[in-house]
Each structure stands twice: as structure tokens, then as C-alpha cells.
């Protein structure tokens, strides 16, 4: 069996950072919606 290079798995920390960014995005969107109303 030939050696197959496995792509580097993203760290869980990366996902946590993503989650935090998403939360920030959502809260930003919420404030924008409130301003529009």
C-alpha cells in the first residue's frame, strides 16, 4: 500500500474560534436589524 499523505485535520481550537466569530456575526446582524426597524 503506498503512503498516502493525510490532510492535516483542523484543530478543535480552530472550530471554537469559528464559533466565536459566528456568534459575533450573529449579534452584529441582530443589532443591524434593530437599527433598521
N, C-alpha and C positions, 0 to 999 in steps of 0.2 A: 504493500500500500504506500503510495507516495505521500510525502509530507505535505499536508495542506495547511496553509497559514490561516489561522482562525482570526477573524477581525476582532480587534480589541473591544471588549464589552464596555459599554458606558458605565461609569461608576454610579452607585446609588446616590452619591452626593450630587452628581450632575442632575439627576432627576429631581432631587429636593430643590435645587436651585431653580429648576424649571418651574416647579410647583409654586415657589415663592414669586417668580416673575409673573406667572399666570394670575396668581391672586392679586398682584399689583395691577395687572392689566384690567382685571375684572372690576376692581374698586375704582380705577380711573374711569372705566366705561360708565359705572354707576353714577359717579359724580357728574360726568358729561350729560348723562340722561337727565339728571335732576336739574341741571342748569337749563337744559332745553325746554323743560316743562314750564 
